[in-house]
């Protein structure tokens, strides 16, 4: 039976639980991911289990972790990027290239958790959620598990110029993961179902699905490129790209509810208003 890690809010600060029971207060994901795999497994198995963890969920990532992302790993994503961009050949080339597209997405403290609000940019007219398998990587780059992620994106800004990618991808409320981490190896991630549903005023306005088997690149390959010249001594999170892309006639609106299901892990968030970050609300 797979082991599930969850992170919760408590009066004493964030606290981790394993399979629904509290882990010791001093357990941290960063310290656990710093251990070699065999030692980490033994350490987790030896952790005493407390009472049932019934506190509200947080994003299963710690403040010091980094979330990175892979781009154009599905054929459908390549085609969507070509349609939105004035530089379509860029996406054709990266899809076929030996080197994948990788980019920084969020520091851990910026990541939104299950039930929290996500945001669309006030200066963008075309915004979409992107449901993605998110890898949990240890300090060596090995895959230790996965969670569900939403790589919220401004298609109008990226489409204007690929060099605007950081502004299209990295802003307050643009990254959500959760509700938990399922511990497993890469072999168990080869053909997971991914579904996306968007509701507006209680009615479905978009739905789509794909499978992780449609990712062009092997998951360890993506992790290997991320760690090739970059150290993550406390581990890292890596989004693996999206295969479900709403059409050009769809954009997120405040109040929309986005539901992502990846292998049974269900991440649900609502879209906040588009007030610029830091402005009075």
N, C-alpha and C positions, 0 to 999 in steps of 0.2 A: 504494500500500500504506500503510495507516495507521501513524503513528508511535506507539510505545508508550514511556511513561516509567515506570520502576520505581525504587524507593528501597530501599536495602539497608543492612544493618548491617555495618560493617567495623571493624578495629582503630583506624582513624583517625576513627571517627564515621560518621554516616549519609552515604551517597553515592548520587547519582542515576546512572542509566544510561538510554540511549536505544536502543531496539530491541536490548536485550541486551548492549550494550557500554558500558563506563564513560565517563561524561562527566568533564570536569576536576573536581578536588576542590573548586574554588571555585564551581562551578555551584550556584545555588539557585533553587528554584521561585519564591520570593517576588520575587527580582530580575527573573526572566524575565517574570512576570505584571505587573510594574510597567511594562513597555515597551509602546508602541503595537503593535498586532497585526502590522503589516508588519515593523517593526523586530525584534520578538520572533521571528518566523519566520526572518528572515535571520540573527539571532544564533544560533538553535538549529542551523540548517543549517551554520553556520561552525564549530561546536564540534568540536574534534578528538575522535575516538573511540578509546577504549583497548581493552584486552583484554576478553574475554567476562566479563560480570558474573555470577559464580556464587555470591555470598554470599547469606545468608538475606534474605528480603523483609521490609520494614517497611511500615507504612501509608504510602501515597503522599501524605503531607501533612506540612508542617513545623510545628514547635512553635508558631510565632507565628501560624499561620493560624487562622481560625475556621470551624467547620462550622455552618451554619444549616439549617433544615428547613421544608418546606411541609406544611400539613395539609389533609386532606379535599379532595384534588384528583381522586380517583376516586369514582365513584358507589358502588362496593363499600365504600370506606372510610367514606363518609358513612353508609351503612346500618349498618355495624358499630358506628360511634360512637353512632348513635341507639339501637341495641339495648343498649349497655352503660351508657348515661348516663341519669340522672334529669332531664337538661336537653336532651332530644333536639332541641328547636327551635334550639338554638345551632348545631348541626352542619348542619341544614337551611339556615339562613340564611347561614352562611359558604360553603357549597358554591355557592349561587346569587349571592352578593354580588359586587360589582365588585372589592372589595379581598380578596386572598387571606389566609389564615392563615399567618403566618411566626413562627418561634420559634428561639431560640438552642439549639443542640444540644451542641457541645463545642468546647473549645480544642484545637488540633492535638495538643498533648502528651498529651491524654487519649484520643485515638482509637486503637483497637486495629486491628492489621493482620491479614493472612491467616495462618491457623493459630493465632492467639492466642485466649485465652479471653475470652468475653463474660460478663456477669453478669445475674442477676435479683435484684431487691430482696428482702431478707429480710423486709420488712414488707408484701409484696404477695403475694396468693394467685393472681393471674391475670396471666401475663406472656407476651408473644409477640414473635417477631422480625418486622420489617417490611422486606421487600426493596424497595430504592428506587434508581432512577437518581439519581446524584449528579453535578451539574454542576460543572465546573471553570471559574471565572469570573476574568477578568483585572481589572485595577484600574479599568477603565471599566464593568464589568458584562457584557462580551461573553463568550459561551460559547466556550471554547477546547478543551474536551474533556469526557470523562466517566469515571467509575469506578462500581463497584458498592458499595452501602452497606447496612448493617443498622441501622435505627433501632429498637433494642430498647426495648420500651415496657411499662409496667405499666398494663394495662387496668383493673384494679380501682381503682387510685388515681385515674386520670383520670375513670373512670366515676362515682366518688363525687362529684366536683365538678370542672368544667372549670378552675377556678382552681388546681387542683393539678397542672396540666399540667407545670410545670417539674420537680416531683418525680417525675412519671411518666416523664419523658423524659430528664432530665439527672441522671445519677449515674455513679459509677465503673463502667466496663465496659459502658455502654449504647450505645456508638457504635463501629462498625467500618466500615472502607472498604478497598478493594483489589480484586484484587491489584496493579493497575497503573492508569495513566491512559492512555486512548486519546485522542489529539489529533484533534479534528475540530470541525466547526461544527454549529450547531443543526439544519440541514436533515438531517443524517445520524442524528438522534436521534428522528425522528418516529414510527418504528414498530419499535422494538427489542423483541425478546422478553424477558420477565422470568420466571424460574422460581424457586420456593422449594421446597426439600426438607428435611425434618427426620428424622433417624434417631435411634433410641433402642436401645441395646444391639445395634447392627448391623442393626436392622429399620426400614423406613420407617414413620413414624407420621403424616406429613402431607406433602402435595404440592399445589402450586397454580401457576397461571401467569396471566399477563396480558401486555399489550403497552403500550408507551409511548403508542401512539395513543389509548389510553383515558383519558389525562390530560385533564381538562376544560379546562385553561388552556394557552396557548402557553408554551413554556419561556422564551423571551425576556421574556415578561410577568412571570413569576415572578422572574426575575433583576432586571428593572427595578424591581419593587416593593422588593426587598431593598436596592437601591442608591439608592432614591429620596431618602432623607434620612440615609444612612449611608455613610461612606467606608470603602473597603477598599483602601488604597494598595498592598498586597501580594497582592491577589486574595482569593478566598474559595471555599468549597465549599458547594453548596446541594443538600440532599436535596429530591426533587420529589414526595414522597408515595407511599403504597403502594396497590396494587390487589389484593394478595393478603393476605387476613386470615383466619387460622385461626378456627374457630367457637368458640362459648362453652364447648364441652366440651373445649377444648385449652388447656394451659398448658405452658410450657417447664419442664424439670427438669434438675438438674445432670447432666452427662454427655451431654446431647443434642448432636448435631452438626448445625449449620445450614449448608446450602449454598445460595448465591444465585448465579444465572447471569444476567447482563444483557449481551446482545449478544456472548456468548462470553467475557466477563470473569467468572471464577468465584472467588467469595469464600467461604471455608469457615472456620468458627469452632466451637469447642466451648463449652458452657455450664459455667462454673465453679460451685462450690458457692455457696450463698446466704449465706455468712458476712458479716455487716455489714462494709463497707469500713473498714479501720483496726483491726478486731478481731484478736486472735491467731488464727493459723490452724494 
